[in-house]
Amino acid sequence: MSRLPVPELLAPAGSLDAVRAAVANGANAVYLGAERFNARDEGAQLTMEEVGVACAMAHARGVRIYLTLNILTKTAELSDALALLGEAIDVGVDAAIVQDVGLIRAIQRTYPGFEIHGSTQLTVHDEDGARFMRDLGIDRVVLARENTLDDIRAIRAAVPELGLEAFVHGALCISYSGQCLMSGLISERSANRGSCAQSCRKDYVLTDTSTGAELDRGFLISAKDLAAHDQLAQLAEAGIGCLKVEGRKKKPEYVATVTKAYREWLDRLAAGNATTPEFEEVRPLIQIYSRGFTAGMLVGRAGNSYITRAQPDNRGHEIGVVTGWDERELFVEVSHPILERDGLGFEPPPGVRGTGTGFSAQRVRTIGERQGRTLQA
């Protein structure tokens, strides 16, 4: 096959250790927040001094740093937001990711020529939205996660001069482009101001209000995690210039694992090999954190396959089934042997209502094998 232009790999960082992990494992760029005005208000922000250290560290390896200013900004906050950005520019940030159109205009007046990326929360999902971004003077836009590959191709054809970025891995918001009002209404924590309460990750009961009948219950609107490793060649062909990993609140180990995997796959693509990763290559991503993986809407409008019904947080790797039990032991058939102290999670079979549970394996014994699978208790 002819070689495709390989997109930039953009990794998240909520700490200096995460910046180190991203840089060491092959990120081309790192995005982070500094103290205020970004969509992660707790536990994922660097001090301005740390931003300077991050810039020096990254630039020494040819890696760029992007500052997130991606909340809706109040008029009274504009001067403070601009001052914060000015400090960040002074310590070396290369671009800012911005949602608020008013703030974009203010940045262009105050820091002419500084690189601005439109946030995914600008909801650019079609050609007209892309044209608006171009005319606004945006250098690059992070496309809405609701776009299909065909949507992306159409946007690229219509506005070839606008840089396009797309999410490739990480958590998905159930609301369009993350424009959630649910968190604010239920918990008085505005997702659009960086205080998402993860309301979509809670369990709910669906009731017919006319009859009172219970129709369903469980984690009804908790989305799986995006993992578009099988669509890398298609994303590059469609015109995506940057692939973004979600996860500024994730640990450095997560950043390292995910960045390393996508770096290897993109390098393979750069060498002309567009084959999709084998399961064993994807396994580390499942083990480090996964609510279950989906390609999102890249390959078409997702239905129930978009939702993880059994568990709203890390599921780990599916290894087998319970085949029986007695008063002292569970009997399982697994693809990989369980070891003592392994953390195990249990979910109802597909189509069966119920809640999951889990525990750490205290004692494990191997009974035998059957058709390549291990029988244990």
C-alpha positions as CSV (number, residue, x, y, z in Angstrom):
1,M,0.0,0.0,0.0
2,S,1.1,3.6,-0.5
3,R,2.3,5.1,2.8
4,L,-0.1,7.4,4.5
5,P,0.8,10.6,6.4
6,V,1.0,9.5,10.0
7,P,-1.0,11.7,12.5
8,E,0.6,13.4,15.5
9,L,0.1,11.4,18.7
10,L,-1.3,13.7,21.5
11,A,-1.1,12.3,25.0
12,P,-2.8,13.6,28.3
13,A,-1.0,14.7,31.4
14,G,-2.4,15.6,34.8
15,S,1.0,15.6,36.5
16,L,4.7,16.0,35.8
17,D,5.1,12.2,36.1
18,A,2.4,11.8,33.4
19,V,4.3,14.3,31.1
20,R,7.5,12.2,31.6
21,A,5.5,9.0,30.8
22,A,4.1,10.5,27.6
23,V,7.4,11.9,26.4
24,A,9.3,8.7,27.2
25,N,6.8,6.5,25.3
26,G,6.6,8.3,22.1
27,A,4.1,11.1,22.2
28,N,4.5,13.9,19.7
29,A,2.7,16.3,21.9
30,V,1.2,16.5,25.4
31,Y,-1.8,18.5,26.6
32,L,-2.3,19.6,30.2
33,G,-4.1,22.1,32.4
34,A,-2.6,24.9,34.6
35,E,-4.4,25.8,37.8
36,R,-7.7,27.3,36.3
37,F,-9.9,27.5,33.3
38,N,-9.8,23.9,32.1
39,A,-12.2,21.0,32.1
40,R,-10.5,19.0,34.9
41,D,-10.8,21.0,38.1
42,E,-9.6,18.4,40.7
43,G,-6.3,16.4,40.7
44,A,-5.3,16.9,37.2
45,Q,-3.7,20.4,37.0
46,L,-0.1,21.6,37.1
47,T,1.3,24.7,38.7
48,M,2.8,27.2,36.3
49,E,6.2,26.3,37.5
50,E,5.5,22.7,36.6
51,V,4.2,23.7,33.2
52,G,7.6,25.4,32.6
53,V,9.4,22.2,33.7
54,A,7.1,20.2,31.4
55,C,7.8,22.5,28.4
56,A,11.6,22.2,28.9
57,M,11.4,18.5,29.3
58,A,9.2,18.0,26.2
59,H,11.0,20.5,24.0
60,A,14.3,18.7,24.7
61,R,12.8,15.7,23.0
62,G,11.0,17.6,20.2
63,V,7.6,17.2,21.8
64,R,5.1,20.0,21.9
65,I,3.0,21.2,24.9
66,Y,-0.7,22.3,24.6
67,L,-2.5,24.2,27.4
68,T,-6.2,23.5,27.9
69,L,-8.4,26.5,28.4
70,N,-11.4,24.5,27.5
71,I,-14.3,25.7,29.7
72,L,-16.9,28.3,29.1
73,T,-15.4,31.5,30.4
74,K,-17.4,34.2,32.2
75,T,-16.9,37.8,31.2
76,A,-15.4,38.7,34.5
77,E,-12.8,35.9,34.1
78,L,-11.5,36.9,30.7
79,S,-8.6,39.1,32.0
80,D,-7.5,36.4,34.4
81,A,-7.7,33.7,31.7
82,L,-5.6,35.8,29.3
83,A,-3.1,36.5,32.1
84,L,-2.8,32.8,32.8
85,L,-2.2,32.1,29.1
86,G,0.4,34.8,29.0
87,E,2.3,33.1,31.8
88,A,2.1,29.8,30.0
89,I,3.3,31.3,26.7
90,D,6.3,32.8,28.7
91,V,7.3,29.3,30.0
92,G,7.0,27.7,26.6
93,V,3.6,26.3,25.7
94,D,3.1,25.8,22.0
95,A,-0.7,26.1,21.6
96,A,-3.9,26.4,23.6
97,I,-7.1,24.3,23.3
98,V,-10.1,26.6,23.7
99,Q,-13.9,26.2,23.8
100,D,-15.2,29.7,24.4
101,V,-15.5,31.7,21.2
102,G,-15.2,35.0,23.1
103,L,-12.0,33.8,24.7
104,I,-10.7,32.8,21.3
105,R,-11.3,36.3,20.0
106,A,-9.6,37.8,23.1
107,I,-6.6,35.5,22.7
108,Q,-6.2,36.6,19.0
109,R,-6.3,40.2,20.0
110,T,-3.9,39.9,22.9
111,Y,-1.5,37.3,21.5
112,P,-1.6,37.6,17.7
113,G,-0.2,34.7,15.9
114,F,-0.4,32.3,18.9
115,E,-1.6,28.8,17.9
116,I,-5.2,28.0,18.9
117,H,-6.9,24.7,18.7
118,G,-10.7,24.5,18.9
119,S,-11.9,22.2,21.6
120,T,-14.1,19.2,20.9
121,Q,-16.8,21.0,22.9
122,L,-17.2,23.4,20.0
123,T,-19.2,20.5,18.5
124,V,-17.7,20.6,15.0
125,H,-19.5,17.8,13.2
126,D,-20.0,19.0,9.7
127,E,-18.5,21.1,6.9
128,D,-20.2,24.3,8.0
129,G,-18.9,24.0,11.5
130,A,-15.4,23.5,10.0
131,R,-15.8,26.5,7.8
132,F,-16.7,28.6,10.8
133,M,-13.6,27.5,12.6
134,R,-11.5,28.3,9.6
135,D,-13.0,31.8,9.3
136,L,-12.6,32.3,13.1
137,G,-8.9,31.9,12.5
138,I,-8.5,28.5,14.3
139,D,-5.4,26.5,13.4
140,R,-6.8,23.1,14.3
141,V,-10.1,21.8,15.6
142,V,-10.8,18.7,17.7
143,L,-13.7,17.1,15.9
144,A,-16.8,16.0,17.8
145,R,-16.6,12.4,18.8
146,E,-20.0,11.7,17.1
147,N,-18.4,12.0,13.7
148,T,-18.2,8.9,11.4
149,L,-15.2,8.3,9.1
150,D,-17.4,9.5,6.2
151,D,-18.2,12.7,8.1
152,I,-14.5,13.3,8.6
153,R,-13.8,12.7,4.9
154,A,-16.4,15.2,4.0
155,I,-15.1,17.8,6.4
156,R,-11.5,17.4,5.1
157,A,-12.7,17.7,1.5
158,A,-14.7,20.9,2.2
159,V,-12.1,22.6,4.4
160,P,-8.6,21.2,3.5
161,E,-6.7,24.1,5.1
162,L,-8.0,23.5,8.6
163,G,-6.1,21.1,10.9
164,L,-8.2,18.2,12.1
165,E,-7.8,16.3,15.3
166,A,-9.8,13.3,16.6
167,F,-10.0,11.3,19.8
168,V,-8.6,7.8,19.4
169,H,-8.7,6.3,22.9
170,G,-10.2,6.9,26.3
171,A,-13.4,7.8,28.1
172,L,-16.5,8.8,26.2
173,C,-19.2,11.2,27.4
174,I,-22.8,10.2,26.8
175,S,-23.6,13.8,25.9
176,Y,-22.8,15.2,22.5
177,S,-19.2,16.5,22.5
178,G,-19.2,16.6,26.2
179,Q,-21.8,19.4,26.5
180,C,-23.4,17.8,29.5
181,L,-26.0,19.6,31.6
182,M,-26.9,16.4,33.6
183,S,-24.1,16.8,36.1
184,G,-25.1,20.3,36.9
185,L,-28.8,19.5,37.3
186,I,-28.3,16.4,39.5
187,S,-25.2,17.3,41.5
188,E,-24.8,21.1,41.0
189,R,-21.4,20.4,39.5
190,S,-21.1,21.9,36.0
191,A,-19.3,19.6,33.5
192,N,-18.9,22.7,31.2
193,R,-16.9,24.3,34.0
194,G,-14.7,21.4,34.7
195,S,-16.6,19.8,37.6
196,C,-18.2,16.7,36.0
197,A,-19.8,14.5,38.7
198,Q,-19.9,11.5,36.3
199,S,-23.7,11.3,36.6
200,C,-23.8,9.0,33.5
201,R,-21.8,6.4,35.4
202,K,-24.4,5.9,38.1
203,D,-27.1,3.2,38.1
204,Y,-30.7,4.1,37.2
205,V,-34.1,2.6,37.1
206,L,-36.1,3.2,33.9
207,T,-39.9,3.4,34.7
208,D,-43.0,3.9,32.7
209,T,-44.5,6.9,34.4
210,S,-48.0,6.2,33.1
211,T,-48.1,2.7,34.6
212,G,-45.3,2.7,37.2
213,A,-43.9,-0.5,35.6
214,E,-40.1,-0.9,35.8
215,L,-38.7,-1.3,32.3
216,D,-35.0,-1.6,33.1
217,R,-32.4,-0.9,35.6
218,G,-28.6,-0.7,35.8
219,F,-25.9,1.4,34.2
220,L,-28.1,2.5,31.4
221,I,-26.1,5.4,30.0
222,S,-22.5,4.6,30.9
223,A,-20.5,4.6,27.7
224,K,-17.7,2.2,27.0
225,D,-14.2,3.5,26.4
226,L,-13.1,4.6,22.9
227,A,-10.4,2.4,21.4
228,A,-10.0,3.1,17.7
229,H,-6.8,1.1,17.2
230,D,-8.4,-0.8,14.3
231,Q,-9.3,2.5,12.5
232,L,-5.8,4.1,12.5
233,A,-5.2,3.8,8.7
234,Q,-8.8,4.9,8.0
235,L,-8.4,8.0,10.2
236,A,-5.1,8.9,8.5
237,E,-6.6,8.4,5.1
238,A,-9.6,10.5,6.1
239,G,-7.3,13.5,6.8
240,I,-6.9,13.4,10.6
241,G,-3.6,15.2,11.4
242,C,-3.6,14.4,15.2
243,L,-4.9,11.5,17.3
244,K,-5.8,12.4,20.9
245,V,-5.8,10.1,23.9
246,E,-8.2,11.1,26.7
247,G,-7.1,10.8,30.3
248,R,-5.7,13.8,32.2
249,K,-7.0,12.2,35.4
250,K,-5.4,8.9,34.7
251,K,-2.2,7.7,36.4
252,P,1.2,7.9,34.6
253,E,1.2,4.1,34.2
254,Y,-1.9,4.5,32.1
255,V,-0.4,7.3,30.0
256,A,2.7,5.2,29.4
257,T,0.9,2.1,28.4
258,V,-1.5,3.7,26.0
259,T,1.0,6.1,24.5
260,K,3.5,3.2,23.9
261,A,0.9,1.1,22.2
262,Y,-0.3,3.7,19.8
263,R,3.2,4.9,19.1
264,E,4.1,1.3,17.9
265,W,1.0,1.1,15.8
266,L,1.5,4.5,14.2
267,D,5.2,3.7,13.5
268,R,4.0,0.5,11.8
269,L,1.6,2.5,9.7
270,A,4.4,4.9,8.8
271,A,6.4,1.9,7.5
272,G,3.5,1.0,5.2
273,N,1.9,-1.7,7.3
274,A,-1.8,-1.0,7.9
275,T,-2.7,-4.3,9.6
276,T,-4.7,-3.9,12.7
277,P,-3.2,-4.9,16.1
278,E,-3.5,-8.5,17.4
279,F,-5.4,-9.1,20.6
280,E,-2.2,-9.7,22.5
281,E,-1.0,-6.2,21.5
282,V,-4.3,-4.7,22.8
283,R,-4.3,-6.7,26.0
284,P,-2.1,-4.2,28.0
285,L,-4.6,-1.5,27.3
286,I,-7.5,-3.6,28.5
287,Q,-5.6,-4.5,31.7
288,I,-4.5,-1.0,32.5
289,Y,-8.0,0.5,32.3
290,S,-11.1,-0.5,30.3
291,R,-14.8,-0.2,30.7
292,G,-15.0,-2.3,27.6
293,F,-13.9,-1.0,24.2
294,T,-15.8,0.5,21.3
295,A,-14.8,2.2,18.1
296,G,-17.4,4.8,19.0
297,M,-19.3,6.2,16.0
298,L,-16.4,6.1,13.6
299,V,-17.8,3.1,11.8
300,G,-21.5,4.1,12.1
301,R,-24.0,5.2,14.7
302,A,-23.6,3.0,17.7
303,G,-26.6,1.5,19.6
304,N,-26.5,-0.6,22.7
305,S,-22.9,-1.6,21.8
306,Y,-21.9,1.9,22.9
307,I,-23.0,1.2,26.5
308,T,-21.4,-0.9,29.3
309,R,-24.3,-2.2,31.2
310,A,-22.6,-4.3,33.9
311,Q,-20.0,-2.0,35.3
312,P,-19.2,1.7,35.0
313,D,-15.5,1.6,35.8
314,N,-12.5,-0.5,35.0
315,R,-13.5,-4.0,33.9
316,G,-10.1,-5.5,33.2
317,H,-9.6,-8.4,30.8
318,E,-12.3,-11.0,30.3
319,I,-10.7,-14.4,31.0
320,G,-13.5,-17.0,31.4
321,V,-16.7,-18.2,32.9
322,V,-17.9,-19.6,36.2
323,T,-18.9,-23.3,35.7
324,G,-20.0,-24.2,39.2
325,W,-19.7,-23.6,42.9
326,D,-20.0,-25.2,46.3
327,E,-20.0,-23.7,49.8
328,R,-16.3,-23.2,49.7
329,E,-15.1,-22.7,46.1
330,L,-16.0,-21.3,42.7
331,F,-15.1,-23.4,39.7
332,V,-14.0,-21.5,36.6
333,E,-12.8,-22.2,33.1
334,V,-10.3,-19.6,32.0
335,S,-8.1,-18.7,29.0
336,H,-5.3,-17.6,31.3
337,P,-4.6,-19.1,34.7
338,I,-5.6,-17.1,37.7
339,L,-2.9,-16.5,40.3
340,E,-3.3,-15.9,44.0
341,R,-4.0,-12.2,44.9
342,D,-5.3,-11.5,41.4
343,G,-8.3,-9.2,41.5
344,L,-11.3,-10.8,39.9
345,G,-14.6,-9.3,38.8
346,F,-17.8,-11.2,38.1
347,E,-20.7,-10.1,35.8
348,P,-24.0,-11.6,34.9
349,P,-24.1,-13.4,31.5
350,P,-25.3,-11.3,28.5
351,G,-29.0,-10.6,28.7
352,V,-29.3,-11.4,32.4
353,R,-30.1,-8.6,34.8
354,G,-28.0,-8.3,37.9
355,T,-25.1,-6.5,39.5
356,G,-21.4,-7.4,39.4
357,T,-19.2,-8.2,42.3
358,G,-15.5,-9.0,42.8
359,F,-12.8,-10.0,45.2
360,S,-9.1,-10.9,45.4
361,A,-8.3,-14.6,44.9
362,Q,-7.0,-16.0,48.2
363,R,-6.3,-19.6,47.2
364,V,-6.2,-21.0,43.7
365,R,-5.8,-24.6,42.5
366,T,-5.7,-26.0,39.0
367,I,-7.9,-28.9,38.3
368,G,-7.0,-29.6,34.7
369,E,-7.5,-28.5,31.1
370,R,-10.2,-28.7,28.5
371,Q,-9.8,-27.6,24.8
372,G,-6.9,-25.3,25.6
373,R,-8.6,-23.7,28.6
374,T,-7.6,-24.1,32.2
375,L,-10.0,-25.4,34.8
376,Q,-9.5,-23.9,38.3
377,A,-11.1,-23.6,41.7
